Amino acid sequence: SGKAPVKQDSSVLPQTAQGRFFKNLKTAVPLLGWAPKYQSSMLRGDLVGGVTLGLVLVNQSFAHASLCRAPLIHGPYSCLLPPVVYCFLGSCMHASVGTGALVALLTGEAVANIEGIKERGEACALLSVMVGLILFVMGVCRLSFLVRFFSRVALSGFITGSGVLICFAQLKDLTGGSVPTLRDFLTFDYGGLGTPARLMTTFTSVFMLCLLVFLKRAKKSPTAHPFLKGIAQLKELIVAVYGVVLTASVPVEYRPPHVGECPSGLPHFSAPAGLLDQARWTALLPSAVTIAACVFISSFAGAKKFAMKAGYTLSATNEFVAMGLANVAGGFTGAVPTQIGLSRTAISYEAGTHSPFGANIMPALFIGVVVAFFTSAFFYVPRCALASIIVVAATSLCDWEMLGMLYQWHLKAWSARRALPIWSIAFAGTLILGVFSGLLWATALSLILILKDSVLPHVYELAKLPKDCAVNPYEADQWVPVASYEKAQLDSEVVVIRVEGELNFANSERFTETVELKATQREAIRGVVFDASSCPSMDMTALLTLKDLMVALRSQNVAFVFANVLEGKRLRVAGVLGGLQTEDLPQHSLAFSIDQAVTFVKERKDPAAQNKLKRVKSALGMARTKGMRAVESMPFLASMAPNPSSNSLADSYFVQSQGSLADMEGGRSRGSSFDCS
């Protein structure tokens, strides 16, 4: 219309598409986001933190490899390639990837029936590949919500039981030999417990445990000297060095069992044995699924904790993909399944690392140098030192604080007390039936709780709390749950119900049963008010069930009125339920407050009496019409009819009748009957 068309720059579309591509690429590969922002001032903190993590991780990895029942060198192998892969794809800046006690315990249980330590090492590598593939598929398909089915209470019981099992599993290394069990308690050879090597091992283990516990507490103490806190960061290294000096200096007959020869050199990149063996995959797949779940739960929880401290967010999808590909790559270098270590991530954060370069690349380089040139230094590391490191780490897994908190709960409602039995069942199941059975019990309990909560809605009867009974002034004259406020006064004519949570096909029937039960307990009930302020959604089955409830209550002259319906749900509720009867569900009642709904119910007139009055009015109107037609049809009567300003016979009759109707409506009817035939 006179204006020249605007020419679109052809370079805009390619730049927009290119920008979108790089944005998605940075999301998929977080390295592209933080690497360009890396500054030289960050290098010192990353170097110090990386070397510290390397010293800690090299000792922990040997200990965790022992827990996996694999050759000890497979522990350091697990800390070479997986941290590098995570550095490219992971979204946590402080996460330290490597071996972990809980995952090592699960791995050891999975390969326990395989004979030969070399074969168990190969099975651990294959298990690492399987775990990585499962995590990668879950990340690509965005299935992170599946791990949320683990109840925190049940998971706490399982992890605590696993920590106790880890401690018991180290008794052999802590004492230098086999220990009596319940099966061979009477037949065990107790004479072997008094040998010089076993006595030396036992006393050394006790000293190392005390030293580790002291340094662990000093690290957390706010009054400890900074130098002591710095030493406490390297407590695993201190114990290992002490063990090497002790083992190398004592006579052979007093020497505790030690690591011995370790192969030197970096591992070869090759496919693990049995990668294409269907039978091996079938045997290890259930364990791989369980380990994958534990890897993500333990890794994401620790990474998220420190990400919140540092002020950045994590992507669950990135964590799934990063840990998945890290485990796959590690399996091709002989690694056992790896995870993000919570204690190491805390060291990384406190040591001042600024990026995954310091948290993962530097420790991997340090361990690579150790594996390539200095494995002989670990020849005299006593196994009791590795066992002591594992035991102290396992005690951190035990969540006794949760047990104490659950024990102190003395609430009346069973829904609040059920947490302690759930924790106890998960804990006992792990100790008695084993790690995998314990995790299955914890998972089953979590799913049962979800199903129970979905079928049994949280329904509360509300009552008005008088001003003189309210402890908090904000609670005065408010509608509160009767179960929580004994002094709240119930309304004798109206039942007020609130449901917390959504109404769906699984719990709507239970809700209607509760409403019907409350309604039958009132003798002079006039209506039911449903406070929907805490009900975020109602599916079609729930709405149809409510419709049936309204019809049933209406047949008993009981109104059912909504209150506080969420604004986004009013149109749907009105569409399904609005066609019943305008007196029971007027359109504007969906926005009622509870007080307005109660007032509406009490001022609402009896539908049966209203229908009777309507029929009488209709009959009287017909009688009046017939009388007027009869007068108009007879000229003789028409001439005698008074002028329009005066009342005719039919008019006077109708006025008298209307007066009687008014008396009936006001409740003052004198029993007059009207014959309209």
Sequence and secondary structure as in RCSB ss.txt:
>XXXX:A:sequence
SGKAPVKQDSSVLPQTAQGRFFKNLKTAVPLLGWAPKYQSSMLRGDLVGGVTLGLVLVNQSFAHASLCRAPLIHG
PYSCLLPPVVYCFLGSCMHASVGTGALVALLTGEAVANIEGIKERGEACALLSVMVGLILFVMGVCRLSFLVRFF
SRVALSGFITGSGVLICFAQLKDLTGGSVPTLRDFLTFDYGGLGTPARLMTTFTSVFMLCLLVFLKRAKKSPTAH
PFLKGIAQLKELIVAVYGVVLTASVPVEYRPPHVGECPSGLPHFSAPAGLLDQARWTALLPSAVTIAACVFISSF
AGAKKFAMKAGYTLSATNEFVAMGLANVAGGFTGAVPTQIGLSRTAISYEAGTHSPFGANIMPALFIGVVVAFFT
SAFFYVPRCALASIIVVAATSLCDWEMLGMLYQWHLKAWSARRALPIWSIAFAGTLILGVFSGLLWATALSLILI
LKDSVLPHVYELAKLPKDCAVNPYEADQWVPVASYEKAQLDSEVVVIRVEGELNFANSERFTETVELKATQREAI
RGVVFDASSCPSMDMTALLTLKDLMVALRSQNVAFVFANVLEGKRLRVAGVLGGLQTEDLPQHSLAFSIDQAVTF
VKERKDPAAQNKLKRVKSALGMARTKGMRAVESMPFLASMAPNPSSNSLADSYFVQSQGSLADMEGGRSRGSSFD
CS
>XXXX:A:secstr
  S      TTHHHHHHHHHHHHHHHHH THHHHGGG  GGGHHHHHHHHHHHHHHHHHHHHHHHHHTTS TTHH
HHTTTHHHHHHHHH   SS  EE  HHHHHHHHHHTTTS SHHHHHHHHHHHHHHHHHHHHHHHHTT GGGGGGS
 HHHHHHHHHHHHHHHHHHTHHHHHTS    SSSTTT  GGGGGSHHHHHHHHHHHHHHHHHHHHHHHHH TTS 
HHHHHHHTTHHHHHHHHHHHHHHHS GGG   B      S       TTTT HHHHHHHHHHHHHHHHHHHHHHH
HHHHHHHHHHT    HHHHHHHHHHHHHHHHTTT    EE HHHHHHHHHHT  SHIIIIIHHHHHHHHHHHH G
GGGTT BHHHHHHHHHHHHHHH  HHHHHHHHH   SSHHHHTHHHHHHHHHHHHHHH HHHHHHHHHHHHHHHH
HHHHHS EEEEEEE  GGG SSGGGTT EEETTT TT B  SSEEEEEEES B TTTHHHHHHHHHHHHHT TT 
 EEEEE TT   B HHHHHHHHHHHHHHHTTT EEEEES  GGGHHHHHHHHTTS TTTS GGGGG  HHHHHHH
HHH   HHHHHHHHHHHHHHHHHHHHHHHHHHH HHHHHHS  TTS  HHHHHHHHHHHHHHHHHTT        
  
